[in-house]
Amino acid sequence: MKIVSFFRNASPLKLVGISVILALPATFLEESFPTIFITLRLFSFVLLMYAIVKFLFKD
């Protein structure tokens, strides 16, 4: 539950930062570990989209 509440309460800028931090090491893992690369990229993309939606539709 702490993880879910963290993502709900985090600012969009912090979520974008986490997304970038996840995407950077993924570029170095592309050829060696394709499954980890795809997973990190997907999670980074979803997190970025969540941050954008949260920013656009904030109260």
N, CA, C and O atoms as a GROMACS GRO file, in nm:
protein
  236
    1MET      N    1   0.081  -0.120   0.000
    1MET     CA    2   0.000   0.000   0.000
    1MET      C    3   0.085   0.126   0.000
    1MET      O    4   0.043   0.229  -0.052
    2LYS      N    5   0.207   0.120   0.057
    2LYS     CA    6   0.292   0.238   0.060
    2LYS      C    7   0.336   0.277  -0.080
    2LYS      O    8   0.351   0.396  -0.109
    3ILE      N    9   0.356   0.179  -0.166
    3ILE     CA   10   0.399   0.209  -0.303
    3ILE      C   11   0.286   0.280  -0.378
    3ILE      O   12   0.310   0.378  -0.448
    4VAL      N   13   0.165   0.231  -0.363
    4VAL     CA   14   0.051   0.294  -0.430
    4VAL      C   15   0.030   0.436  -0.379
    4VAL      O   16   0.005   0.527  -0.458
    5SER      N   17   0.039   0.454  -0.250
    5SER     CA   18   0.020   0.590  -0.195
    5SER      C   19   0.135   0.682  -0.237
    5SER      O   20   0.114   0.802  -0.253
    6PHE      N   21   0.255   0.627  -0.255
    6PHE     CA   22   0.366   0.710  -0.303
    6PHE      C   23   0.336   0.763  -0.443
    6PHE      O   24   0.355   0.882  -0.469
    7PHE      N   25   0.289   0.677  -0.532
    7PHE     CA   26   0.261   0.722  -0.669
    7PHE      C   27   0.142   0.817  -0.674
    7PHE      O   28   0.138   0.906  -0.759
    8ARG      N   29   0.047   0.801  -0.586
    8ARG     CA   30  -0.067   0.892  -0.584
    8ARG      C   31  -0.030   1.029  -0.530
    8ARG      O   32  -0.083   1.130  -0.576
    9ASN      N   33   0.061   1.034  -0.433
    9ASN     CA   34   0.096   1.160  -0.368
    9ASN      C   35   0.217   1.229  -0.429
    9ASN      O   36   0.244   1.345  -0.398
   10ALA      N   37   0.292   1.161  -0.514
   10ALA     CA   38   0.413   1.219  -0.572
   10ALA      C   39   0.377   1.327  -0.675
   10ALA      O   40   0.275   1.319  -0.743
   11SER      N   41   0.464   1.425  -0.684
   11SER     CA   42   0.442   1.531  -0.783
   11SER      C   43   0.476   1.478  -0.921
   11SER      O   44   0.557   1.385  -0.934
   12PRO      N   45   0.416   1.536  -1.026
   12PRO     CA   46   0.447   1.491  -1.162
   12PRO      C   47   0.596   1.506  -1.197
   12PRO      O   48   0.650   1.424  -1.271
   13LEU      N   49   0.661   1.608  -1.145
   13LEU     CA   50   0.803   1.626  -1.173
   13LEU      C   51   0.887   1.512  -1.114
   13LEU      O   52   0.982   1.466  -1.176
   14LYS      N   53   0.850   1.467  -0.996
   14LYS     CA   54   0.921   1.356  -0.933
   14LYS      C   55   0.898   1.227  -1.013
   14LYS      O   56   0.989   1.146  -1.028
   15LEU      N   57   0.777   1.209  -1.064
   15LEU     CA   58   0.747   1.090  -1.143
   15LEU      C   59   0.823   1.091  -1.276
   15LEU      O   60   0.869   0.987  -1.322
   16VAL      N   61   0.836   1.208  -1.336
   16VAL     CA   62   0.914   1.219  -1.460
   16VAL      C   63   1.061   1.189  -1.430
   16VAL      O   64   1.127   1.122  -1.509
   17GLY      N   65   1.111   1.237  -1.318
   17GLY     CA   66   1.249   1.208  -1.280
   17GLY      C   67   1.274   1.059  -1.262
   17GLY      O   68   1.375   1.006  -1.307
   18ILE      N   69   1.181   0.991  -1.196
   18ILE     CA   70   1.194   0.847  -1.178
   18ILE      C   71   1.188   0.776  -1.312
   18ILE      O   72   1.260   0.678  -1.335
   19SER      N   73   1.103   0.824  -1.400
   19SER     CA   74   1.091   0.764  -1.533
   19SER      C   75   1.221   0.778  -1.612
   19SER      O   76   1.263   0.683  -1.678
   20VAL      N   77   1.284   0.893  -1.604
   20VAL     CA   78   1.411   0.913  -1.674
   20VAL      C   79   1.521   0.828  -1.612
   20VAL      O   80   1.604   0.770  -1.683
   21ILE      N   81   1.521   0.819  -1.480
   21ILE     CA   82   1.622   0.737  -1.412
   21ILE      C   83   1.608   0.590  -1.451
   21ILE      O   84   1.709   0.520  -1.461
   22LEU      N   85   1.487   0.544  -1.473
   22LEU     CA   86   1.467   0.405  -1.517
   22LEU      C   87   1.504   0.386  -1.664
   22LEU      O   88   1.550   0.278  -1.703
   23ALA      N   89   1.484   0.487  -1.746
   23ALA     CA   90   1.508   0.473  -1.889
   23ALA      C   91   1.657   0.477  -1.924
   23ALA      O   92   1.699   0.413  -2.020
   24LEU      N   93   1.736   0.550  -1.848
   24LEU     CA   94   1.878   0.562  -1.881
   24LEU      C   95   1.954   0.430  -1.873
   24LEU      O   96   2.023   0.396  -1.969
   25PRO      N   97   1.945   0.355  -1.764
   25PRO     CA   98   2.019   0.227  -1.764
   25PRO      C   99   1.962   0.125  -1.862
   25PRO      O  100   2.032   0.033  -1.903
   26ALA      N  101   1.837   0.142  -1.899
   26ALA     CA  102   1.775   0.047  -1.992
   26ALA      C  103   1.844   0.051  -2.128
   26ALA      O  104   1.849  -0.050  -2.198
   27THR      N  105   1.896   0.167  -2.166
   27THR     CA  106   1.962   0.177  -2.297
   27THR      C  107   2.089   0.092  -2.304
   27THR      O  108   2.126   0.045  -2.411
   28PHE      N  109   2.156   0.074  -2.190
   28PHE     CA  110   2.277  -0.006  -2.190
   28PHE      C  111   2.248  -0.156  -2.182
   28PHE      O  112   2.336  -0.238  -2.210
   29LEU      N  113   2.127  -0.192  -2.146
   29LEU     CA  114   2.090  -0.333  -2.134
   29LEU      C  115   2.020  -0.387  -2.258
   29LEU      O  116   1.973  -0.500  -2.258
   30GLU      N  117   2.014  -0.307  -2.363
   30GLU     CA  118   1.933  -0.345  -2.480
   30GLU      C  119   1.979  -0.475  -2.544
   30GLU      O  120   1.896  -0.563  -2.569
   31GLU      N  121   2.108  -0.489  -2.572
   31GLU     CA  122   2.154  -0.609  -2.642
   31GLU      C  123   2.178  -0.727  -2.548
   31GLU      O  124   2.155  -0.842  -2.584
   32SER      N  125   2.224  -0.697  -2.426
   32SER     CA  126   2.258  -0.805  -2.334
   32SER      C  127   2.135  -0.873  -2.275
   32SER      O  128   2.127  -0.996  -2.271
   33PHE      N  129   2.040  -0.792  -2.229
   33PHE     CA  130   1.921  -0.844  -2.162
   33PHE      C  131   1.796  -0.781  -2.223
   33PHE      O  132   1.744  -0.684  -2.170
   34PRO      N  133   1.747  -0.835  -2.334
   34PRO     CA  134   1.633  -0.771  -2.401
   34PRO      C  135   1.504  -0.770  -2.318
   34PRO      O  136   1.425  -0.677  -2.330
   35THR      N  137   1.482  -0.871  -2.236
   35THR     CA  138   1.360  -0.875  -2.156
   35THR      C  139   1.360  -0.766  -2.049
   35THR      O  140   1.259  -0.700  -2.028
   36ILE      N  141   1.474  -0.748  -1.983
   36ILE     CA  142   1.484  -0.643  -1.882
   36ILE      C  143   1.474  -0.507  -1.949
   36ILE      O  144   1.413  -0.415  -1.893
   37PHE      N  145   1.532  -0.493  -2.067
   37PHE     CA  146   1.524  -0.368  -2.142
   37PHE      C  147   1.380  -0.331  -2.172
   37PHE      O  148   1.338  -0.217  -2.149
   38ILE      N  149   1.305  -0.425  -2.224
   38ILE     CA  150   1.165  -0.399  -2.259
   38ILE      C  151   1.084  -0.367  -2.134
   38ILE      O  152   0.999  -0.277  -2.136
   39THR      N  153   1.108  -0.438  -2.025
   39THR     CA  154   1.034  -0.415  -1.901
   39THR      C  155   1.062  -0.276  -1.845
   39THR      O  156   0.969  -0.206  -1.807
   40LEU      N  157   1.189  -0.237  -1.840
   40LEU     CA  158   1.223  -0.103  -1.790
   40LEU      C  159   1.166   0.006  -1.879
   40LEU      O  160   1.115   0.106  -1.829
   41ARG      N  161   1.175  -0.012  -2.009
   41ARG     CA  162   1.121   0.088  -2.101
   41ARG      C  163   0.970   0.099  -2.088
   41ARG      O  164   0.915   0.209  -2.088
   42LEU      N  165   0.902  -0.014  -2.076
   42LEU     CA  166   0.756  -0.012  -2.061
   42LEU      C  167   0.715   0.056  -1.931
   42LEU      O  168   0.624   0.139  -1.930
   43PHE      N  169   0.782   0.022  -1.821
   43PHE     CA  170   0.751   0.084  -1.693
   43PHE      C  171   0.781   0.233  -1.696
   43PHE      O  172   0.706   0.313  -1.641
   44SER      N  173   0.889   0.270  -1.761
   44SER     CA  174   0.925   0.412  -1.773
   44SER      C  175   0.820   0.488  -1.854
   44SER      O  176   0.784   0.600  -1.819
   45PHE      N  177   0.772   0.428  -1.963
   45PHE     CA  178   0.671   0.491  -2.047
   45PHE      C  179   0.540   0.507  -1.972
   45PHE      O  180   0.477   0.613  -1.978
   46VAL      N  181   0.497   0.403  -1.902
   46VAL     CA  182   0.372   0.409  -1.826
   46VAL      C  183   0.382   0.515  -1.716
   46VAL      O  184   0.287   0.589  -1.693
   47LEU      N  185   0.494   0.521  -1.650
   47LEU     CA  186   0.514   0.620  -1.544
   47LEU      C  187   0.513   0.762  -1.601
   47LEU      O  188   0.458   0.853  -1.540
   48LEU      N  189   0.574   0.780  -1.716
   48LEU     CA  190   0.574   0.911  -1.781
   48LEU      C  191   0.433   0.952  -1.822
   48LEU      O  192   0.394   1.067  -1.803
   49MET      N  193   0.356   0.859  -1.879
   49MET     CA  194   0.219   0.891  -1.918
   49MET      C  195   0.133   0.922  -1.796
   49MET      O  196   0.048   1.011  -1.802
   50TYR      N  197   0.154   0.851  -1.687
   50TYR     CA  198   0.081   0.878  -1.563
   50TYR      C  199   0.114   1.017  -1.511
   50TYR      O  200   0.025   1.089  -1.465
   51ALA      N  201   0.241   1.056  -1.519
   51ALA     CA  202   0.282   1.189  -1.473
   51ALA      C  203   0.220   1.298  -1.560
   51ALA      O  204   0.177   1.401  -1.508
   52ILE      N  205   0.213   1.276  -1.690
   52ILE     CA  206   0.154   1.376  -1.780
   52ILE      C  207   0.005   1.390  -1.753
   52ILE      O  208  -0.047   1.502  -1.746
   53VAL      N  209  -0.065   1.278  -1.739
   53VAL     CA  210  -0.208   1.284  -1.710
   53VAL      C  211  -0.233   1.348  -1.574
   53VAL      O  212  -0.325   1.428  -1.559
   54LYS      N  213  -0.152   1.314  -1.478
   54LYS     CA  214  -0.167   1.373  -1.345
   54LYS      C  215  -0.144   1.523  -1.350
   54LYS      O  216  -0.212   1.598  -1.280
   55PHE      N  217  -0.048   1.569  -1.430
   55PHE     CA  218  -0.020   1.712  -1.443
   55PHE      C  219  -0.134   1.783  -1.514
   55PHE      O  220  -0.175   1.891  -1.471
   56LEU      N  221  -0.186   1.726  -1.621
   56LEU     CA  222  -0.291   1.792  -1.699
   56LEU      C  223  -0.425   1.797  -1.626
   56LEU      O  224  -0.500   1.893  -1.644
   57PHE      N  225  -0.456   1.698  -1.545
   57PHE     CA  226  -0.586   1.691  -1.480
   57PHE      C  227  -0.576   1.709  -1.330
   57PHE      O  228  -0.654   1.651  -1.255
   58LYS      N  229  -0.482   1.790  -1.286
   58LYS     CA  230  -0.470   1.812  -1.141
   58LYS      C  231  -0.581   1.904  -1.092
   58LYS      O  232  -0.640   1.980  -1.170
   59ASP      N  233  -0.610   1.897  -0.965
   59ASP     CA  234  -0.720   1.975  -0.907
   59ASP      C  235  -0.685   2.120  -0.895
   59ASP      O  236  -0.766   2.200  -0.849
   0.00000   0.00000   0.00000
